[in-house]
């Protein structure tokens, strides 16, 4: 039985379009395929773990003797967003997609928002986060109205300049919006998007983003682990995605580099349970901005970090690497997430190397595997693989 599991989500690191991708407007997408040929990409250590041995994965040479076990996971939930992806990883399937608002939010909702917060609204359209502050930031500074926008995802985003609306005040406004956004308006996330600058030429988003998610409607592996007396540590935006439910300790990070450093430090800590890590830069900085070079460089940073972490792993430790959806930086029809398979790489002294687990239907395979590895009873919709990989 394992003592510690380190579950690292490379946010949006898809490995090829799922069979129903066309229904989501994502036929032919492949996040890994778009970055693997770029000169900035380095994947030697990921290759050693079995990344290019996964069914259907192209763009690299399979390892002759992979160090880890590996699988391709297909999403069972009706979505391709962060919330639904992570919930499914944790064992909760979503049969219905969360609501989206391609034409903006209804006026009755905006009127309720203004009545509750005292702020009027600008924009109210699907928009790129960097473009929206460029196009509406100066009007925001002149009028004091908040920039409210959405995307193809189930999100209600609020941008405000820190000089006009202090970050803590913006957080309060987002918390109030979260209270309104329920039922038919129950978006997956309300997101605070603070920015700085005094004109369109220099407006810049800051790292003080904060997400307010729906509370998961059912218990997940996090609750099961806590009930069994195990520790649950959320790194990055994990707390936000689960609205704190099932999270014992939260360590917020400003991006991938800090997230990797925190995970390295956790390897030196004594705990028994799960460290659940999200590395958001893949998605937020590079996927949505369709920045192939940046995405490839972020993958190289993670690849270079791996040996140091693996060298710190103790007997009874398991490393699991996966993703929550795709966000193909080479797909220019949209700037949204893409409906893709995700990888699952599993490594540790208790894990048999070189086991091809092929394609598994449901990200919840992870939840069941984590719980079985830690000796905790949990029965999610996915079928775990621990019995197939344990020595």
GIKA-V322362 format. One record per residue. RES is the residue in three letters. OMEGA is omega in radians with two decimals (NA if undefined). Layout:
res: <RES & RES>
omega: <OMEGA & OMEGA>
This chain:
res: <UNK & UNK & UNK & UNK & UNK & UNK & UNK & UNK & UNK & UNK & UNK & UNK & UNK & UNK & UNK & UNK & UNK & UNK & UNK & UNK & UNK & UNK & UNK & UNK & UNK & UNK & UNK & UNK & UNK & UNK & UNK & UNK & UNK & UNK & UNK & UNK & UNK & UNK & UNK & UNK & UNK & UNK & UNK & UNK & UNK & UNK & UNK & UNK & UNK & UNK & UNK & UNK & UNK & UNK & UNK & UNK & UNK & UNK & UNK & UNK & UNK & UNK & UNK & UNK & UNK & UNK & UNK & UNK & UNK & UNK & UNK & UNK & UNK & UNK & UNK & UNK & UNK & UNK & UNK & UNK & UNK & UNK & UNK & UNK & UNK & UNK & UNK & UNK & UNK & UNK & UNK & UNK & UNK & UNK & UNK & UNK & UNK & UNK & UNK & UNK & UNK & UNK & UNK & UNK & UNK & UNK & UNK & UNK & UNK & UNK & UNK & UNK & UNK & UNK & UNK & UNK & UNK & UNK & UNK & UNK & UNK & UNK & UNK & UNK & UNK & UNK & UNK & UNK & UNK & UNK & UNK & UNK & UNK & UNK & UNK & UNK & UNK & UNK & UNK & UNK & UNK & UNK & UNK & UNK & UNK & UNK & UNK & UNK & UNK & UNK & UNK & UNK & UNK & UNK & UNK & UNK & UNK & UNK & UNK & UNK & UNK & UNK & UNK & UNK & UNK & UNK & UNK & UNK & UNK & UNK & UNK & UNK & UNK & UNK & UNK & UNK & UNK & UNK & UNK & UNK & UNK & UNK & UNK & UNK & UNK & UNK & UNK & UNK & UNK & UNK & UNK & UNK & UNK & UNK & UNK & UNK & UNK & UNK & UNK & UNK & UNK & UNK & UNK & UNK & UNK & UNK & UNK & UNK & UNK & UNK & UNK & UNK & UNK & UNK & UNK & UNK & UNK & UNK & UNK & UNK & UNK & UNK & UNK & UNK & UNK & UNK & UNK & UNK & UNK & UNK & UNK & UNK & UNK & UNK & UNK & UNK & UNK & UNK & UNK & UNK & UNK & UNK & UNK & UNK & UNK & UNK & UNK & UNK & UNK & UNK & UNK & UNK & UNK & UNK & UNK & UNK & UNK & UNK & UNK & UNK & UNK & UNK & UNK & UNK & UNK & UNK & UNK & UNK & UNK & UNK & UNK & UNK & UNK & UNK & UNK & UNK & UNK & UNK & UNK & UNK & UNK & UNK & UNK & UNK & UNK & UNK & UNK & UNK & UNK & UNK & UNK & UNK & UNK & UNK & UNK & UNK & UNK & UNK & UNK & UNK & UNK & UNK & UNK & UNK & UNK & UNK & UNK & UNK & UNK & UNK & UNK & UNK & UNK & UNK & UNK & UNK & UNK & UNK & UNK & UNK & UNK & UNK & UNK & UNK & UNK & UNK & UNK & UNK & UNK & UNK & UNK & UNK & UNK & UNK & UNK & UNK & UNK & UNK & UNK & UNK & UNK & UNK & UNK & UNK & UNK & UNK & UNK & UNK & UNK & UNK & UNK & UNK & UNK & UNK & UNK & UNK & UNK & UNK & UNK & UNK & UNK & UNK & UNK & UNK & UNK & UNK & UNK & UNK & UNK & UNK & UNK & UNK & UNK & UNK & UNK & UNK & UNK & UNK & UNK & UNK & UNK & UNK & UNK & UNK & UNK & UNK & UNK & UNK & UNK & UNK & UNK>
omega: <-3.14 & 3.06 & -3.11 & 3.01 & 3.04 & -3.11 & -3.06 & 3.11 & 3.01 & -2.94 & 3.07 & -3.07 & 3.13 & -3.10 & 3.07 & -3.05 & 3.04 & -3.10 & -3.13 & -3.07 & -3.11 & 3.12 & 3.10 & -3.11 & -2.97 & -3.12 & 3.07 & -3.11 & 3.13 & -3.09 & 3.13 & 3.13 & -3.12 & -3.07 & -2.98 & -3.11 & -3.10 & -3.13 & -3.12 & -3.09 & 2.98 & -3.08 & -3.06 & -3.10 & 3.01 & 3.08 & 3.14 & 3.13 & 3.09 & -3.08 & -3.07 & 2.97 & -3.11 & 3.13 & 3.03 & -3.09 & 3.13 & 3.09 & 3.13 & -3.11 & 3.11 & 3.08 & 3.12 & -3.13 & -3.09 & -3.14 & -3.08 & 2.93 & -2.98 & -3.12 & 2.97 & -3.10 & 3.08 & -3.10 & 3.11 & -3.12 & -3.13 & -3.14 & 3.09 & -3.09 & -3.06 & -3.08 & -3.11 & 3.13 & 3.14 & 3.10 & 3.13 & 3.04 & -3.10 & 3.01 & -3.08 & 3.12 & -3.13 & -3.10 & 3.14 & 3.10 & 3.03 & -3.05 & 3.05 & -3.03 & -3.08 & 3.11 & -3.08 & -3.08 & -3.13 & -3.09 & -3.14 & 3.11 & 3.13 & 3.09 & 3.11 & 3.11 & 3.14 & 3.13 & -3.08 & -3.02 & -3.07 & -3.11 & 2.96 & -2.97 & 2.99 & 2.99 & -3.10 & 3.10 & 2.90 & -3.04 & 2.94 & -3.10 & 3.11 & 3.14 & -3.04 & 3.11 & 3.05 & -3.03 & -3.07 & -3.04 & -3.11 & 3.08 & 3.07 & -3.14 & -3.12 & -2.99 & -3.06 & 3.10 & -3.12 & 3.10 & 3.12 & -3.12 & -3.12 & 3.09 & 3.05 & 3.09 & 3.14 & -3.05 & 3.01 & -3.02 & -3.12 & 3.12 & 3.12 & 3.12 & -3.05 & 3.12 & -3.12 & -3.14 & 3.13 & -3.04 & -3.13 & 3.08 & 3.09 & 3.09 & 3.11 & 3.12 & 3.13 & 3.09 & 3.09 & 3.10 & 3.12 & 3.12 & 3.14 & -2.97 & 3.12 & 3.12 & -3.11 & 3.09 & -3.02 & 3.10 & -3.13 & -3.07 & 2.83 & -3.01 & 3.01 & -3.09 & 3.13 & 3.07 & -3.14 & -3.12 & -3.09 & 3.09 & -3.07 & -3.08 & -3.08 & 3.06 & -3.12 & 3.06 & 3.13 & -3.13 & -3.07 & 2.99 & 3.07 & -3.10 & 3.07 & -3.04 & 2.90 & 3.01 & 3.10 & -3.05 & 3.11 & 3.08 & 3.09 & 3.10 & -3.13 & 3.10 & 3.13 & 3.13 & 3.11 & -3.14 & 3.13 & 3.10 & 3.11 & 3.08 & 3.06 & -3.09 & 3.11 & -3.12 & -3.11 & -3.06 & 3.14 & 3.12 & -3.10 & -3.08 & -3.11 & -3.10 & 3.10 & -3.06 & 3.12 & -3.11 & -3.14 & -3.12 & 3.14 & 3.03 & -3.13 & -3.12 & -3.11 & -3.12 & -3.06 & -3.04 & 3.11 & 3.11 & 3.11 & 3.13 & 3.11 & -3.14 & 3.08 & 3.11 & 3.10 & 3.11 & 3.13 & -3.12 & 3.04 & 3.00 & 3.11 & -3.12 & -2.97 & 2.89 & -3.04 & -2.95 & 2.99 & 3.06 & -2.89 & -3.00 & 3.12 & -3.08 & -2.96 & -3.05 & -2.96 & -3.12 & -3.11 & 3.13 & 3.11 & -3.11 & -3.09 & -3.11 & -3.14 & 3.13 & 3.13 & 3.14 & 3.10 & 3.08 & 3.11 & 3.10 & 3.12 & 3.13 & -3.12 & 3.14 & -2.99 & -3.08 & 3.12 & 3.12 & -3.12 & 3.10 & 3.12 & -3.09 & -3.10 & 3.00 & -3.11 & 3.08 & 3.03 & 3.04 & 3.07 & -3.12 & -3.11 & 3.08 & -3.07 & 3.14 & 3.01 & 2.97 & -2.96 & -3.11 & 3.11 & -3.09 & -2.96 & 3.10 & 3.08 & 3.00 & -3.04 & 3.00 & 3.14 & -3.07 & -3.04 & 2.87 & 3.02 & 3.13 & 2.91 & 3.07 & -3.07 & -3.06 & 3.05 & -3.09 & 3.11 & -3.07 & 3.09 & 3.12 & 2.97 & 3.14 & 3.08 & -3.11 & 3.07 & -3.06 & 3.13 & -3.11 & 3.08 & 3.00 & -3.13 & 2.96 & -3.11 & -3.11 & -3.12 & -3.14 & 3.12 & -3.08 & 3.11 & 3.14 & -3.10 & 3.07 & -3.10 & 3.12 & 3.09 & -3.06 & 3.10 & -3.12 & -3.13 & 3.09 & -3.08 & -3.08 & -3.03 & -3.14 & -3.12 & -3.05 & -3.07 & -3.13 & NA>
